[in-house]
Amino acid sequence: MFATSILLKLLRRTGLMVCGVLMAGITHELRAADADAPKLIQLDATSPGRTFEGIGAVSAGASSRLLIDYPEPQRGQILDFLFKPRFGAGFQHLKVEIGSGENSTCGSEPSHAVTREELADPKPRGYELWLMAEARKRNPRILLDCLPWAYPRWVGDRFSQSSADWLAAFLEVARKNYGLEMDWVSAAQNEMGTDLNWIQKQLRPTLDAHGFSMVKLQAPDDDSEYWQIFDALEKNPGADKVIGAVGYHYLDGREPWDIDQKNAGRDTTEKARQSGKPLWASEEWPTRLGADTIPSGRRSGHWLTPRNSPNPAGFTWTTPVDSSTYKPGEAAMRPCAIQKPATGRSLW
């Protein structure tokens, strides 16, 4: 009884001790079950194979709008829990929406260039770059990424020189106003596909010409035609050369009732695995725990998904970043922030 009491105190005191006790118990059982045939498991960081790249988060769709207005010290504490290494979530990758002014999920995010004329002097509107700066303060090694959900009207064709210029202008605002260097740009429109010729002949050269040659490109950030981009890349070596990673959404099913079901055609293909490119579940739910997946996640304030392979899977997460309400049974649905404007009316 005394020993049990001491053990419970230790378990309450530290999660690390919980792991140690559990591992000790598991090891004891394995040895007892197979004492005559010990197994040696050797970990070798230099061995060939795919790499689990980490866990990240996305702020998009105006779902993290309220965080910037939180008072201190609560706001700083939330940011610490999100981004400090080895503390809380400890995200290693943060992707944000490049605002266009359109209602992209739970509200609209402002554009850095509302008109074509503003390309000459783009504005640091909104809160996404502020969030990135706060993340990098806490983790200088965090990867920064961005993706458009839509484009301002003046851009016209979403895969054109105008859209390439608009994307480059966002990176310029990040550098000039916040001292931020992006690591990745999602060369696509969220869940609306991409254009490989545009990536190769317009977007990549435009970023290079504006001093962003070190920024890598990911595509297609889509939620259909899973892994078929590799068939197209096989026929377009120029585009294949400039795309650094491939990501898809909801590999475990888009709707909550699809989760944990076998979704034929969504698992990574042999061609994808043999490509050598990082394969990302760039938007996912949290609950798949199949034998061929690693439960992990990637998105803050709106979604969480991982960057893993060979079969990416992850989870959706709601956080104190937004003010969300649910009816009974809706906890698995995506959150939308409830914001009160000056009129006192609620916007849903």
C-alpha positions in Angstrom: 0.0 0.0 0.0 2.8 2.4 0.9 4.6 1.5 -2.4 1.5 2.1 -4.4 1.0 5.5 -2.7 4.6 6.5 -3.6 4.1 5.4 -7.2 0.9 7.4 -7.6 2.7 10.5 -6.3 5.5 10.1 -8.8 3.0 9.5 -11.7 1.2 12.7 -10.8 4.4 14.6 -10.5 5.9 14.0 -13.9 4.8 12.6 -17.2 8.3 11.5 -17.9 8.1 9.2 -14.9 4.9 7.7 -16.4 6.7 6.8 -19.6 9.6 5.3 -17.6 7.3 3.2 -15.5 5.2 2.0 -18.5 8.3 1.2 -20.5 9.8 -0.7 -17.6 6.6 -2.7 -17.2 6.4 -3.4 -21.0 10.1 -4.5 -21.0 9.5 -6.9 -18.1 6.5 -8.5 -19.8 8.4 -8.9 -23.1 11.3 -10.5 -21.3 9.1 -12.9 -19.4 7.2 -13.9 -22.5 10.3 -14.5 -24.6 13.2 -14.8 -22.3 15.1 -17.3 -24.5 15.0 -15.1 -27.6 15.9 -11.5 -26.8 15.3 -8.9 -29.5 17.7 -6.1 -30.4 16.3 -3.0 -31.9 19.0 -0.6 -33.2 18.2 3.0 -34.0 20.4 4.5 -36.7 19.8 8.0 -37.9 21.9 7.4 -41.0 19.8 4.4 -42.2 17.9 4.8 -45.5 14.2 5.5 -45.5 11.7 8.3 -45.3 11.8 10.9 -42.5 9.1 12.1 -40.2 9.6 15.8 -40.5 7.7 17.2 -37.6 4.4 18.7 -36.4 3.1 22.1 -37.5 0.1 24.4 -37.5 -1.9 26.6 -39.9 -3.7 29.9 -39.1 -6.3 30.6 -41.8 -9.9 31.4 -42.5 -9.9 34.2 -39.8 -10.1 31.4 -37.2 -7.2 32.8 -35.1 -8.4 36.4 -35.4 -9.1 36.9 -31.7 -5.6 35.9 -30.4 -3.9 39.2 -31.2 -6.5 41.0 -29.1 -6.0 38.9 -26.0 -4.5 40.7 -23.0 -1.1 39.9 -21.6 0.0 37.7 -19.9 -2.6 35.3 -21.3 -1.7 36.0 -24.9 2.0 35.3 -24.3 1.2 32.2 -22.4 -0.9 30.8 -25.3 1.9 31.7 -27.8 4.4 29.9 -25.5 2.2 26.8 -25.4 1.9 26.8 -29.2 5.5 27.6 -30.3 8.1 27.2 -27.5 10.2 24.0 -28.2 9.8 21.2 -25.8 6.9 23.0 -24.2 3.2 22.5 -25.0 2.5 21.8 -28.6 6.0 22.9 -29.7 5.1 23.3 -33.4 8.0 23.0 -35.9 6.1 24.5 -38.9 3.6 27.3 -39.2 1.6 28.1 -42.3 -0.7 31.1 -42.6 -3.2 32.3 -45.1 -2.2 35.0 -47.5 -5.3 37.2 -47.1 -7.2 38.3 -50.2 -10.2 40.0 -48.6 -12.5 37.1 -49.3 -14.4 35.2 -46.6 -12.2 32.2 -46.7 -13.9 30.1 -43.9 -14.9 31.9 -40.8 -14.3 35.4 -41.9 -12.1 37.4 -44.3 -8.4 38.2 -44.0 -7.1 41.5 -45.5 -4.7 41.6 -48.5 -1.3 43.2 -48.5 -2.1 44.5 -52.0 -5.8 45.4 -52.4 -5.1 47.1 -55.8 -2.5 46.6 -58.5 -1.0 49.9 -57.5 -0.2 48.7 -54.0 2.2 46.2 -55.4 4.8 49.0 -55.4 4.3 49.5 -51.7 2.4 46.5 -50.2 1.0 46.9 -46.7 1.4 44.7 -43.6 -2.3 44.3 -43.0 -3.9 41.7 -40.7 -2.3 39.5 -38.0 -0.8 36.5 -39.7 2.7 38.0 -40.1 2.5 39.2 -36.4 1.7 35.6 -35.5 4.7 34.3 -37.5 7.0 36.8 -35.8 5.8 35.7 -32.4 6.4 32.1 -33.4 9.9 32.7 -34.6 10.7 34.7 -31.4 10.0 31.5 -29.5 11.5 29.1 -31.9 14.1 30.6 -34.4 14.2 27.4 -36.3 10.4 27.1 -37.0 9.6 26.7 -40.6 7.3 29.5 -42.1 4.9 28.8 -44.9 2.0 30.5 -46.6 -0.9 29.7 -49.0 -3.7 31.8 -50.7 -7.3 30.8 -50.2 -8.3 33.3 -52.9 -7.0 36.3 -54.7 -8.0 40.0 -55.0 -10.2 40.8 -58.0 -7.5 42.8 -59.8 -5.3 39.7 -60.1 -7.7 38.1 -62.6 -6.3 34.7 -63.6 -5.2 33.0 -60.5 -2.3 31.4 -62.2 -0.8 34.3 -64.0 2.1 36.8 -63.8 -0.2 39.0 -61.7 -0.7 36.3 -59.1 3.0 35.5 -59.0 3.7 39.3 -58.4 1.1 39.3 -55.7 2.7 36.3 -53.9 6.2 37.9 -54.2 4.8 41.1 -52.6 3.6 39.1 -49.6 7.1 37.8 -49.0 8.5 41.3 -49.4 6.1 42.6 -46.7 7.2 39.8 -44.4 10.9 40.7 -44.9 10.6 44.5 -44.8 8.1 44.9 -41.9 8.8 41.9 -39.7 12.3 40.7 -40.7 10.8 37.3 -41.6 12.2 35.0 -44.3 9.7 32.4 -45.5 10.8 28.8 -45.9 7.9 27.6 -48.0 5.2 28.9 -50.3 2.3 26.7 -51.3 2.2 27.2 -55.0 -1.5 26.6 -55.4 -5.0 27.9 -54.4 -6.3 26.1 -51.3 -8.1 23.0 -52.4 -8.5 24.4 -55.9 -5.4 22.8 -57.5 -2.5 24.4 -59.3 -0.8 24.9 -62.7 2.6 23.3 -63.1 3.5 25.5 -66.1 2.7 28.6 -64.0 4.9 27.3 -61.2 7.8 26.6 -63.5 7.6 29.5 -65.9 6.2 32.4 -63.8 6.1 31.8 -60.1 9.6 30.4 -59.6 11.3 33.0 -61.8 9.4 35.8 -60.2 10.4 34.8 -56.7 14.0 34.4 -57.8 14.0 37.8 -59.4 12.7 39.4 -56.1 15.4 37.8 -54.0 13.5 34.8 -52.8 15.4 32.0 -54.5 15.8 30.2 -51.1 12.0 29.9 -50.7 10.8 26.4 -51.5 7.6 25.5 -53.3 4.9 22.9 -52.2 1.9 21.8 -54.3 -0.9 21.1 -54.9 -2.5 21.5 -51.4 -5.7 19.9 -52.8 -8.4 17.6 -51.5 -8.9 15.4 -54.5 -7.0 13.5 -57.2 -4.7 12.2 -54.5 -1.0 11.8 -55.5 -1.9 12.1 -59.3 0.4 15.1 -59.5 3.3 12.7 -59.7 1.9 11.4 -63.1 2.0 15.0 -64.3 5.5 15.7 -62.8 6.8 12.6 -64.6 5.9 14.3 -67.9 7.1 17.8 -66.8 10.7 17.5 -65.5 11.0 21.3 -65.3 8.1 21.5 -62.8 9.3 18.5 -61.0 12.6 20.2 -60.4 11.2 23.3 -58.7 8.5 21.6 -56.5 10.1 20.6 -53.2 7.2 18.9 -51.5 3.7 17.5 -52.2 0.8 17.9 -49.9 -2.9 16.8 -49.8 -5.8 17.3 -47.5 -8.0 14.8 -45.6 -6.3 11.6 -46.6 -8.4 9.9 -43.9 -11.7 11.4 -45.1 -13.1 14.9 -45.2 -16.2 14.3 -43.0 -16.1 13.2 -39.4 -18.1 10.1 -40.2 -15.4 9.1 -42.8 -12.6 9.1 -40.2 -11.0 5.8 -39.4 -12.6 4.2 -42.4 -10.5 2.8 -45.3 -10.5 5.4 -48.0 -9.4 3.7 -51.2 -7.2 5.8 -53.5 -6.0 8.2 -50.8 -2.9 6.3 -49.5 0.4 7.4 -51.0 1.3 5.6 -54.2 4.5 3.8 -55.0 5.4 6.6 -57.4 4.9 9.2 -54.7 7.1 7.3 -52.2 9.8 6.7 -54.8 9.9 10.4 -55.7 12.1 11.3 -52.8 10.0 14.4 -52.1 8.5 15.1 -48.7 4.9 13.9 -48.6 2.6 16.0 -46.4 -0.9 15.7 -45.0 -1.3 19.4 -45.1 -4.8 19.4 -43.6 -6.2 16.6 -41.5 -8.4 15.4 -38.6 -6.9 14.0 -35.4 -8.4 10.7 -34.8 -7.0 8.2 -37.3 -4.8 5.6 -35.5 -4.4 3.0 -38.1 -1.4 0.6 -38.2 0.0 2.4 -41.2 -0.1 6.0 -39.8 1.6 8.1 -37.2 -0.9 10.1 -35.1 0.3 13.6 -35.1 -0.8 17.0 -36.3 -0.4 20.3 -37.9 -2.6 23.4 -37.4 -3.2 26.1 -34.9 -6.4 28.1 -34.4 -8.0 26.2 -37.3 -6.4 23.0 -38.3 -3.5 20.7 -37.3 -1.8 18.4 -39.7 1.6 16.7 -39.9 4.3 16.5 -42.4 5.0 12.8 -42.4 5.5 9.9 -44.7 5.1 7.4 -46.2 1.4 7.6 -45.4 0.7 11.1 -43.9 -2.1 11.5 -41.4 -2.9 14.0 -38.7 -5.6 15.8 -36.9 -7.9 18.8 -36.6 -7.5 20.8 -33.5 -9.4 23.6 -31.7 -7.6 25.9 -29.4 -8.1 28.9 -27.1 -7.0 31.0 -30.0 -10.5 31.2 -31.3 -13.9 31.7 -29.6 -15.9 28.7 -30.8 -19.2 27.3 -29.8 -20.7 23.9 -30.6 -24.0 22.2 -30.2 -23.9 18.7 -28.6 -22.1 16.2 -30.8 -20.4 18.8 -33.0 -17.0 18.8 -31.3 -15.3 17.2 -34.3 -16.4 19.9 -36.7 -14.2 22.8 -37.7 -14.4 25.8 -35.5 -15.4 29.3 -36.5 -14.6 32.3 -34.5 -17.5 34.5 -33.2 -16.5 38.1 -33.5 -18.3 41.2 -32.1 -18.0 44.4 -34.2 -18.5 47.9 -32.9 -22.2 47.5 -33.4 -22.4 44.9 -30.7 -23.9 42.4 -33.2 -22.4 38.9 -33.4 -21.0 37.7 -36.8 -21.3 34.0 -37.3 
